[in-house]
Amino acid sequence: MTQYVFSLWKFILAAVLVFVFAVFNGYFLAQNSPLETELILKKLQEVLGPIVEMPLLGQFLFIVLNNGITVFLVIVLGIIFGIFPFLVLFSNGTILGVIAFFSKTELSWSTFFVGILPHGIIEIPVVILACAIGFKLGKTLFIELFLPSFRVAKAKVEKKESSSTIKTKMKKRFISLPDRVFKNRAPQQRGEVKEDKSSFPSFVATRIGEEEDEVLFAKEKEADIKTELNTALAFFIKVLFPLLLLAAAVEIFITSQLL
């Protein structure tokens, strides 16, 4: 899983940049357009009002279900060129920016951080990771549909590099073997050894060809959209959803008691 997260670093960076931009956008939107801010806050109150009236366990289950479905859709619908993850990042970042400005003017920064930080320190990275996965899936599908020649060319370059490495290793391992056998044979047997020696390069070439085919197959498999989607869903089940459970528990059973 660590290797998978590392493979997402470019997409994580892109997701972070979108989210940070959206937060600042929401903050300055609230500062410059108070009427729009009031409208956003009223809609939030309408959505959150019935949830607050639920018992704590009901609130917990609702938040887990809502966040789980959202993150799942971010990953699955991210395959459509990353559009849905972008919208989720931008909308959530904008709302957070609006809430930050409201907290500054009407309440205090301490209230904002107490209300957001305990569960947000878990939930926000989960959303960013999910959106990064969605971006990666969107890029993979885009390449599959519109740039197949790019994928093939990349695979050929990687195959050539791998082939060069394999040939070097094979030469170091086997090239001196026929010479040693040739020297240890009797003079009358050296004719046979010469035949073996002349046939040796074909064995090396066959072995190298098999290694090259394995490398190319692996690269093509990695680029396959189905493989990427299966890996993403496994990551959601094993990592992201448990973190969402933890974030919801912190939000309902800890943050609500601090405010």
For each residue, the residues with C-beta under 8 A, 3 or more apart:
1: 4 5 235 238 239
2: 5 6
3: 6 7
4: 1 7 8 231 235
5: 1 2 8 9 12 129
6: 2 3 9
7: 3 4 136
8: 4 5 11 12 129 132 133 136
9: 5 6 12 13
10: 13 14
11: 8 14 15 131 132 133 135 136 139
12: 5 8 9 15 16 128 129 132
13: 9 10 16 17
14: 10 11 17 18 132 135
15: 11 12 18 19 85 89 128 129 131 132 135
16: 12 13 19 20 128
17: 13 14 20 21
18: 14 15 21 22 86 89 90 93 131
19: 15 16 22 23 89 92 93 124 127 128
20: 16 17 23 24 93
21: 17 18 24 25 93
22: 18 19 25 26 89 90 91 92 93 94 96 97
23: 19 20 26 27 93 94 96 97 100
24: 20 21 27 28 97
25: 21 22 28 29 90 93 94 97
26: 22 23 29 30 93 94 95 96 97 98 99 100 101
27: 23 24 30 31 97 98 100 101
28: 24 25 31 32 97
29: 25 26 32 33 36 37 94 97 98
30: 26 27 33 34 36 37 40 97 98 101 102
31: 27 28 101
32: 28 29
33: 29 30 36 37
34: 30 37 38
35: 38 39
36: 29 30 33 39 40
37: 29 30 33 34 40 41 98 101 102
38: 34 35 41 42
39: 35 36 42 43
40: 30 36 37 43 44 95 98
41: 37 38 44 45 98 102
42: 38 39 45 46
43: 39 40 46 47
44: 40 41 47 48 95
45: 41 42 48 49
46: 42 43 49
47: 43 44 50 51
48: 44 45 51 52
49: 45 46 52 53
50: 47 53 54
51: 47 48 54 59 62 63
52: 48 49 59
53: 49 50
54: 50 51 58 59 62
55: 58 59
56: 59 60 252 253 256
57: 60 61
58: 54 55 61 62
59: 51 52 54 55 56 62 63 252
60: 56 57 63 64 248 249 252 253
61: 57 58 64 65
62: 51 54 58 59 65 66
63: 51 59 60 66 67 248 251 252
64: 60 61 67 68 244 245 248
65: 61 62 68 69
66: 62 63 69 70
67: 63 64 70 71 123 244 247 248
68: 64 65 71 72 241 244
69: 65 66 72 73
70: 66 67 73 74 88
71: 67 68 74 75 126 127 130 236 240 241 244
72: 68 69 75 76 236
73: 69 70 76 77 84
74: 70 71 77 78 84 85 88 127 130 131 133 134
75: 71 72 78 130 133 134 137 232 233 236
76: 72 73 79 229 233
77: 73 74 80 83 84 85 134
78: 74 75 82 84 85 131 133 134 135 136 137 138
79: 76 134 137 138 140 141 225 229
80: 77 83 84 138 141
81: 138 141 142
82: 78 85 86 134 135 137 138 139
83: 77 80 86 87 138
84: 73 74 77 78 80 87 88 134
85: 15 74 77 78 82 88 89 130 131 132 134 135 138
86: 18 82 83 89 90 131 135
87: 83 84 90 91
88: 70 74 84 85 91 92 127 131
89: 15 18 19 22 85 86 92 93 127 128 131
90: 18 22 25 86 87 93 94
91: 22 87 88 94 95
92: 19 22 88 89 95 96 127
93: 18 19 20 21 22 23 25 26 89 90 96 97
94: 22 23 25 26 29 90 91 97 98
95: 26 40 44 91 92 98 99
96: 22 23 26 92 93 99 100 116
97: 22 23 24 25 26 27 28 29 30 93 94 100 101
98: 26 27 29 30 37 40 41 94 95 101 102
99: 26 95 96 102 103 112 116
100: 23 26 27 96 97 103 104 112
101: 26 27 30 31 37 97 98 104 105
102: 30 37 41 98 99 105 106 107
103: 99 100 106 107 108 109 111 112 115
104: 100 101 107 108 109 112
105: 101 102
106: 102 103
107: 102 103 104 111 112
108: 103 104 111 112
109: 103 104 112 113
110: 113 114
111: 103 107 108 114 115 259
112: 99 100 103 104 107 108 109 115 116
113: 109 110 116 117
114: 110 111 117 118 255 258 259
115: 103 111 112 255 258 259
116: 96 99 112 113 119 120
117: 113 114 120 121
118: 114 121 250 251 254 255 258
119: 116 122 123 247 248 250 251 254 255
120: 116 117 123 124 247
121: 117 118 124 125
122: 119 125 126 243 246 247 250
123: 67 119 120 126 127 243 244 247 251
124: 19 120 121 127 128
125: 121 122 128 129 243
126: 71 122 123 129 130 240 243 244 247
127: 19 71 74 88 89 92 123 124 130 131
128: 12 15 16 19 89 124 125 131 132
129: 5 8 12 15 125 126 132 133 239 240
130: 71 74 75 85 126 127 133 134 236 240
131: 11 15 18 74 78 85 86 88 89 127 128 134 135
132: 8 11 12 14 15 85 128 129 135 136
133: 8 11 74 75 78 129 130 136 137 232 235 236
134: 74 75 77 78 79 82 84 85 130 131 137 138
135: 11 14 15 78 82 85 86 131 132 138 139
136: 7 8 11 78 132 133 139 140 228 232
137: 75 78 79 82 133 134 140 141 225 228 229 232
138: 78 79 80 81 82 83 85 134 135 141 142
139: 11 82 135 136 142 143
140: 79 136 137 143 144 223 225 228
141: 79 80 81 137 138 144 145 225
142: 81 138 139 145 146 147
143: 139 140 146 147 148 150 151 223
144: 140 141 148 151 223 225
145: 141 142 148
146: 142 143
147: 142 143 150 151
148: 143 144 145 151 152
149: 152 153
150: 143 147 153 154
151: 143 144 147 148 154 155 223
152: 148 149 155 156
153: 149 150 156 157
154: 150 151 157 158 219
155: 151 152 158 159 216 219 220 223
156: 152 153 159 160
157: 153 154 160 161
158: 154 155 161 162 215 219
159: 155 156 162 163 212 215 216 219
160: 156 157 163 164
161: 157 158 164 165
162: 158 159 165 166 211 212 215
163: 159 160 166 167 208 211 212 215
164: 160 161 167 168
165: 161 162 168 169
166: 162 163 169 170 208 211 212 215
167: 163 164 170 171 208
168: 164 165 171 172
169: 165 166 172 173
170: 166 167 173 174 175 204 207 208
171: 167 168 174 175 204
172: 168 169 175
173: 169 170
174: 170 171 177 200 204
175: 170 171 172 178
176: 179 180
177: 174 180 181 200
178: 175 181 182 193 196 197 200
179: 176 182 183 197
180: 176 177 183 184
181: 177 178 184 185 193 196 197
182: 178 179 185 190 193 194 197
183: 179 180
184: 180 181
185: 181 182 189 190 192 193
186: 189 190
187: 190
188: 191
189: 185 186 192 193
190: 182 185 186 187 193 194
191: 188 194 195
192: 185 189 195 196
193: 178 181 182 185 189 190 196 197
194: 182 190 191 197 198
195: 191 192 198 199
196: 178 181 192 193 199 200
197: 178 179 181 182 193 194 200
198: 194 195 201
199: 195 196 202 203
200: 174 177 178 196 197 203 204
201: 198 204 205
202: 199 205 206
203: 199 200 206 207
204: 170 171 174 200 201 207 208
205: 201 202 208 209
206: 202 203 209 210
207: 170 203 204 210 211
208: 163 166 167 170 204 205 211 212
209: 205 206 212 213
210: 206 207 213 214
211: 162 163 166 207 208 214 215
212: 159 162 163 166 208 209 215 216
213: 209 210 216 217
214: 210 211 217 218
215: 158 159 162 163 166 211 212 218 219
216: 155 159 212 213 219 220
217: 213 214 220 221
218: 214 215 221 222
219: 154 155 158 159 215 216 222 223
220: 155 216 217 223 224
221: 217 218 224 227
222: 218 219 227
223: 140 143 144 151 155 219 220
224: 220 221 227 228
225: 79 137 140 141 144 228 229
226: 229 230
227: 221 222 224 230 231
228: 136 137 140 224 225 231 232
229: 76 79 137 225 226 232 233
230: 226 227 233 234
231: 4 227 228 234 235
232: 75 133 136 137 228 229 235 236
233: 75 76 229 230 236 237
234: 230 231 237 238
235: 1 4 133 231 232 238 239 240
236: 71 72 75 130 133 232 233 239 240 241
237: 233 234 240 241
238: 1 234 235 242
239: 1 129 235 236 242 243
240: 71 126 129 130 235 236 237 243 244
241: 68 71 236 237 244 245
242: 238 239 245 246
243: 122 123 125 126 239 240 246 247
244: 64 67 68 71 123 126 240 241 247 248
245: 64 241 242 248 249
246: 122 242 243 249 250
247: 67 119 120 122 123 126 243 244 250 251
248: 60 63 64 67 119 244 245 251 252
249: 60 245 246 252 253 254
250: 118 119 122 246 247 253 254 255
251: 63 118 119 123 247 248 254 255 256
252: 56 59 60 63 248 249 255 256
253: 56 60 249 250 256 257
254: 118 119 249 250 251 257 258
255: 114 115 118 119 250 251 252 258 259
256: 56 251 252 253 259
257: 253 254
258: 114 115 118 254 255
259: 111 114 115 255 256
